[in-house]
Amino acid sequence: MVDSSQNIDFRPNSKVYIGPMNNANLKIGELAKLADVSQDTLRFYEKHGLLTPHLRSAAGYRLYSEADAQRVNFILSAKRVGFTLNEIHELLALEVTKDEKSCEDVQNFVDAKIVTVEQRIRDMQRIQRSLQALSDACCGGAEPATHCTILEALSAHSDSVLQQSEVR
């Protein structure tokens, strides 16, 4: 995978290249090596409509262009900032039609993702509070777990311990 410490260049008109493109017809292994992903990853992207080789050799090998390499980099950059494959598909559609779309369209898409992430954070915080409430209710002693409050709460579908986490 690409090093997640790499910064994404957000400057207008910036182009991000994953390496020098000496040959416009890269085989899948060559593109995989340039992008630092597995060949299976590229096949997966192809299967899900994110990447299409620009042509095939007479022997049936997938051949990729510089534009394909840039597309892989776009996909990897989008993954690094948290977009799902379905969202990346939508972003690619925005990228392909960028002459017809506005920055506002793209920003609205990203803002919607922020709302989703904020909801997930709230959900994870709720789960953390529930787990902490379960842990706090347990004595944690060395005695047998036959009367463990955690197991009892989960077995009885008891909401009393879990509800405590909701009010915190």
Residue, then its C-alpha position, 0 to 999 in steps of 0.5 A: m500500500v501507499d505510505s499513509s504519511q504522504n500528503i495529498d496535494f490539494r493545490p489547484n491544477s496539481k497533478v499527482y503521479i505515482g512514478p515515471m511513465n516510460n511505457a504507456n502500455l503497462k502490464i498489470g504487474e508493472l502498474a501494481k508495482l508502481a502503485d505499490v498495490s497487489q495485482d489482485t487489488l487492481r483486478f478488484y478495482e476492475k471488477h467493481g468498475l473503478l478501473t478499466p484497462h485501456l486495452r488488452s494485448a494480443a495475448g489477452y494481458r491487461l494493458y494500462s495507460e498513464a491515465d489508468a495509473q493516475r486513476v489508481n492514484f486517485i482511488l488510493s488517495a480517496k481511500r486514504v482519506g476515508f472514502t468507501l469504494n462506492e463513494i470513490h466511484e461517485l468521486l470518479a464520476l465527478e472527476v470525469t465530469k469536472d468540466e460540467k460540475s462545480c467545486e460546490d458539487v464536490q464540496n457538498f459530496v465531501d461535506a456529506k461524508i463529514v456528516t457520515v463520519e461524525q455520526r460514526i464517531r458518535d456511534m463508536q462513542r456510544i459503544q465505548r460508553s456501553l462497554q465501559a459501563l459493562s466493565d465498570a459493573c464487573c468485579g473483575g475478581a478471580e472467582p468463577a464467572t458463573h455470576c459475572t455481571i457482564l455475562e448476565a447483562l448480555s444474556a438477560h438482554s438487560d438494558s439497565v447497565l447499558q442504559q447507564s451509558e446512554v445518559r453519560 
